[in-house]
Amino acid sequence: MGSLSRFIAVLLIALMPAAAIAAAKKTRPAEEPFPRAEAVLKWINAYRSEPDPGKLPAAVKAMGEYGLLRELDQAGLQVGFIAGVLGTNPDEAPRLVAQMFPMPPEDQVILIKAIAFSGLPNWKQVLSAFSERMPARQVLIDKYLYGDGKTLFELPLDEGSFVLDSHWGFYFGSGSEVAVGRIVSALAWMKEGDSVEKLTIAAMAKWTLASNATRDKELLDVLKAQMNMQESEIARTNLREVILAAETFETAKIRRDAVAAIDELKAKGPQSARNYSWWGQAGQTALALGCVAASAMGQVQLGIPCVVGGAVSTAALKYLAPTPP
């Protein structure tokens, strides 16, 4: 493991809540499909090459037992992945959801959002059919059925890491080029001069796209196709850099450039520093758990994409947050 990887691993551990560290150590019987937390994340990572939607209920229950569903800000990957699997298996979706019960009320928020994010043509009917099993979450259910609850592709990307993570999860669960296209569209903010929030999301998108494309040929092909779909010249320019970095396995420059851009915007003064606190208060993304577990065991061969959704970006950018004036 290189010096940067060790730094990030140590930083993630320092920033991770004690409960998450305990969850990483928790185990289940070896004969179960997901005896450890990192087994769930490894399955998510490999799902598109070996899709097996029948394992989704067991995976969701394991996520709950390992505490991977309790903090919504950290569960974007899981929400998106569940949504992607349900959305690409419309005939099986109701049965898969039924097998996830019983489910603790605190975990049901994730399932509700996943159904709404799934893109199923009848997602409202599916959600309504299971509403009686989730009486403690009726307010949230009604928000999606009758109110202003937004589906995944309606959410603004600059709302935070949860949205970006959810798009990555949806891609892992479905191979959706639309989800990748939305992540790519955030690259248009790489020249953002006023909003640290947008610049941070753009930097996370650029870094995660490059890092994941280095190990995912299909994703790299999708990124090349996206060159003709992006209206923003800034997005196209940064996408070229992502593709080159992925093809040459040289992603360090992307990180350096991202940090430099954020530093330049931070230098504009107190208002930028105050805006930056929005990110400083964001939680770690869900994959931080899998990254730390894999790093601690030296199992880099697991192939878990530790920067997907910004787990590494979050830690690095928190570390670089300015001191309030």
CORFEN-V96098 format. One record per backbone hydrogen bond with DSSP energy under -1.0 kcal/mol. NH is the residue of the N-H (numbers start at 1). CO is the residue of the C=O. If there is no record, write none. Layout:
nh->{NH,NH}
co->{CO,CO}
//
This chain:
nh->{6,7,8,9,10,11,12,13,14,15,16,21,22,23,24,25,28,32,41,42,43,44,45,46,50,55,56,59,60,61,62,63,64,65,66,67,68,74,75,79,80,81,82,83,84,85,86,87,88,89,93,96,97,98,99,100,101,107,111,112,113,114,115,116,117,123,126,127,128,129,130,131,134,137,138,141,142,143,144,145,146,149,154,155,159,164,165,166,167,168,169,170,171,172,173,174,175,180,181,182,183,184,185,186,187,188,189,190,192,199,200,201,202,203,204,205,206,207,208,209,210,211,212,213,214,215,220,221,222,223,224,225,226,228,229,230,236,237,238,239,240,241,242,243,244,245,246,247,248,250,255,256,257,258,259,260,261,262,263,264,265,266,267,268,269,273,274,275,276,278,279,280,281,282,288,289,291,292,293,294,295,296,297,299,300,302,303,306,308,310,314,315,316,317,318,319,320,321}
co->{2,3,4,5,6,7,8,9,10,11,12,17,18,19,20,21,35,29,37,38,39,40,41,42,46,52,53,55,56,57,58,59,60,61,62,64,63,71,72,75,76,77,78,79,80,81,82,83,84,86,89,92,93,94,95,97,98,104,107,108,109,110,111,112,113,120,122,123,124,125,126,128,131,134,135,137,138,139,140,141,142,143,151,152,156,160,161,162,163,164,165,166,167,168,169,170,171,176,177,178,179,180,181,183,184,185,186,187,189,195,196,197,198,199,200,201,202,203,204,205,206,207,208,209,210,212,216,217,218,219,220,221,222,225,226,226,232,233,234,235,236,237,238,239,240,241,242,243,244,245,251,252,253,254,255,256,257,258,259,260,261,262,263,265,266,269,270,271,272,275,276,276,277,279,285,286,287,288,289,290,291,292,293,294,298,299,300,304,305,307,310,311,312,313,314,315,316,318}
//
